[in-house]
């Protein structure tokens, strides 16, 4: 990889792609250093014929422990947003750009740390494999890390959210905030406003899916 990453083995992507094969192979990935402090790698999950793929940044504390994406506090926000937008979980495949949890220990707590760019790059072949297997009709990037990893460093949440973006990744590609950003809003009114914006973005995707 880069000089930051040193000489590391490439991700062990299986020759025959399937969700099961990817989920098993990712546990042996040593393409970056994040596996060293993580409990396990966390691959995506969702309906067998999911038409919508949601891509976040990385697993959090609960995801690292349980081995499933979006099962912590941000996952509960996402669930509420999907429900309000009328999107059933069977329609959705949920995953992250980075498959291992990056954190800083603070006593007994593990504090989320944003992955470095080289770590994101090292992990991208897993997401590319998921995209090839799932072949979503619509793809939503949750937050800046996912958006910039998939769409380039010029992607901006404030400018681009909710808009269709030209991309070969799916027929509809768009950006919205990460659910954790809603949790970080300080006041209840601010959280409600952020949630309403999030639901509006998801509702636009739901309307597109209904029309296609």
C-alpha positions in Angstrom: 0.0 0.0 0.0 1.4 3.4 0.9 4.4 4.2 3.1 2.0 4.5 6.0 0.8 1.0 5.5 4.1 -0.7 4.7 4.3 -4.0 2.8 1.1 -5.8 3.6 -0.6 -8.6 1.8 -3.5 -7.8 -0.5 -7.1 -8.5 0.7 -7.8 -12.2 0.2 -10.8 -11.7 -2.1 -12.3 -15.1 -3.1 -12.2 -16.2 -6.7 -15.9 -17.0 -6.7 -17.8 -14.1 -5.2 -20.7 -14.6 -2.9 -21.8 -13.0 0.3 -20.9 -16.1 2.2 -17.5 -16.4 0.6 -16.7 -12.7 1.2 -17.9 -12.9 4.8 -15.6 -15.8 5.5 -12.6 -14.5 3.6 -12.6 -11.0 5.2 -11.8 -12.5 8.6 -8.3 -13.2 7.3 -7.7 -9.8 5.8 -4.4 -8.2 6.9 -4.3 -5.5 4.2 -4.2 -2.8 6.9 -3.5 -2.7 10.6 -7.0 -2.3 11.9 -7.6 -6.0 12.4 -5.0 -5.9 15.2 -7.3 -4.2 17.7 -10.7 -5.4 16.4 -12.8 -8.3 17.6 -13.7 -9.3 14.0 -14.3 -7.9 10.5 -17.9 -6.9 9.8 -19.2 -7.6 6.3 -22.6 -6.2 5.1 -25.9 -7.9 5.4 -29.4 -7.5 3.8 -32.1 -9.0 1.6 -31.1 -11.6 -1.0 -32.6 -9.3 -3.7 -31.9 -6.0 -2.1 -32.4 -3.1 -4.6 -30.9 -0.5 -2.3 -27.3 -0.5 -0.9 -26.5 1.8 2.0 -22.7 2.3 2.7 -21.4 3.8 5.9 -17.9 4.4 7.2 -16.9 1.6 9.5 -18.3 -0.7 12.3 -18.7 0.8 15.7 -18.2 -0.8 19.2 -21.5 -2.8 19.1 -20.9 -3.9 15.5 -17.4 -5.0 16.3 -18.7 -7.2 19.1 -21.8 -8.6 17.4 -20.3 -8.9 13.9 -23.2 -7.1 12.2 -23.4 -3.6 10.6 -25.5 -0.8 12.1 -26.7 -2.5 15.3 -25.6 0.2 17.7 -27.0 3.7 18.4 -26.5 4.9 14.8 -28.2 1.7 13.6 -31.3 2.5 15.6 -31.4 6.0 14.0 -31.1 4.4 10.6 -33.9 1.9 11.3 -36.2 4.8 12.3 -35.2 6.7 9.2 -35.9 3.8 6.9 -39.3 3.1 8.6 -40.3 6.7 8.2 -39.3 6.7 4.6 -41.3 3.6 3.9 -38.3 1.4 3.0 -38.4 -2.2 4.2 -35.3 -3.8 5.5 -35.7 -6.6 3.0 -35.1 -4.0 0.2 -31.8 -3.0 1.7 -28.2 -4.2 1.9 -26.3 -2.4 4.6 -22.5 -2.3 4.8 -19.5 -0.1 5.4 -16.4 1.0 3.5 -14.1 -0.2 6.2 -14.7 -3.6 7.7 -12.7 -3.3 11.0 -13.4 -0.9 13.9 -10.8 1.8 14.4 -10.9 3.2 17.9 -8.9 4.8 20.7 -9.1 3.2 24.2 -10.3 5.5 27.0 -10.5 3.5 30.2 -13.1 0.7 29.4 -14.6 2.7 26.5 -13.5 2.5 22.9 -13.8 5.8 21.2 -14.5 5.9 17.4 -11.6 7.1 15.3 -11.9 8.0 11.6 -10.0 5.6 9.4 -7.0 7.0 7.5 -7.2 7.3 3.7 -4.8 4.4 3.2 -6.9 2.1 5.4 -10.0 3.0 3.4 -8.1 2.3 0.1 -6.8 -1.1 1.5 -10.4 -2.1 2.3 -12.1 -1.0 -0.9 -11.8 -4.4 -2.7 -14.3 -5.9 -0.2 -16.9 -3.2 -0.9 -16.2 -3.6 -4.6 -16.9 -7.4 -4.2 -20.2 -6.6 -2.4 -21.3 -4.2 -5.1 -20.6 -6.9 -7.7 -22.6 -9.5 -5.8 -25.5 -7.3 -4.8 -25.8 -5.2 -7.9 -28.0 -2.6 -6.3 -30.3 -0.4 -8.4 -29.7 2.4 -5.9 -26.7 3.3 -3.8 -26.7 5.7 -0.9 -23.5 6.9 0.7 -24.0 7.6 4.4 -21.5 10.3 5.4 -18.3 11.9 3.9 -16.0 8.9 4.3 -18.2 6.6 2.2 -19.0 9.4 -0.3 -15.4 10.3 -0.9 -14.2 6.7 -1.0 -16.8 5.8 -3.7 -17.2 9.1 -5.6 -13.9 10.9 -5.1 -12.5 13.5 -2.8 -14.6 16.3 -4.3 -17.8 14.8 -2.8 -19.4 17.1 -0.2 -22.4 16.3 2.0 -23.7 19.8 2.4 -23.6 20.5 -1.3 -24.5 17.1 -2.8 -26.8 15.4 -0.3 -30.1 14.2 -1.7 -29.1 14.8 -5.4 -28.6 12.1 -8.0 -24.9 11.8 -8.8 -23.5 10.5 -12.1 -21.8 7.2 -11.4 -21.4 3.7 -12.9 -21.9 2.1 -9.4 -25.7 2.0 -9.7 -28.6 3.5 -11.6 -29.2 5.9 -8.8 -26.4 7.1 -6.6 -26.8 9.7 -3.9 -25.4 11.0 -0.6 -26.9 11.8 2.8 -25.6 12.3 6.3 -24.4 9.4 8.5 -26.9 8.6 11.2 -24.2 9.2 13.8 -24.1 12.8 12.8 -27.7 13.1 13.9 -26.8 11.7 17.3 -24.1 14.3 17.7 -26.5 17.2 17.3 -26.6 18.9 20.8 -30.2 20.0 21.1 -33.4 18.1 20.6 -34.7 20.5 18.1 -31.5 20.2 16.1 -31.6 16.4 16.2 -35.2 16.5 15.0 -34.4 18.8 12.1 -31.4 16.7 11.1 -33.6 13.5 11.3 -36.3 15.2 9.1 -33.6 16.0 6.5 -32.3 12.4 6.6 -35.8 11.0 6.2 -36.4 13.4 3.3 -33.3 12.1 1.5 -34.3 8.5 2.1 -37.9 9.3 0.9 -36.5 10.6 -2.4 -34.7 7.3 -2.9 -37.9 5.3 -1.8 -39.9 7.3 -4.5 -37.3 6.4 -7.1 -37.4 2.7 -6.2 -41.2 2.7 -6.3 -41.0 4.2 -9.8 -38.5 1.6 -11.0 
